[in-house]
């Protein structure tokens, strides 16, 4: 039997740090680093991370707040990314468990599918609102590079969140993490 300790204060501090770091990356790094017309979406990575580690209501709230932060700091339609990240967080976090620590490869595949859907829906929203030049630019120059950059940006979340596999996530302090850094105690 393993002794499980959940340090919620540490968990909250690390989650706040992840949110602040993601916002800084979104504001400072993402606009300046691109591939074609595509830019990385740090708020998508934060929302997916929250949904995959916390799930449930907390993941959905983080998705909405991250989407709203994205909308308020870019020139796209306000509310579009908030809606998309809320729905994506709901779908990714419906299991309400620390999926990132339990199944890192499955979480990476889920994030890839999520990134494709979110970026496609956002691109269609830009096309419908008249913000985008054309469908070719939308699909080739923006969508594919954005998904690639999103996946590259999600790698640190995946690595840190999956540390202590079979234990808890370094960020979540979830089930299975112990006072000894994720090592199980024999009882």
Order of alpha helices (4+ residues) and beta strands (2+ residues): alpha-beta-beta-alpha-alpha-alpha-alpha-alpha-alpha
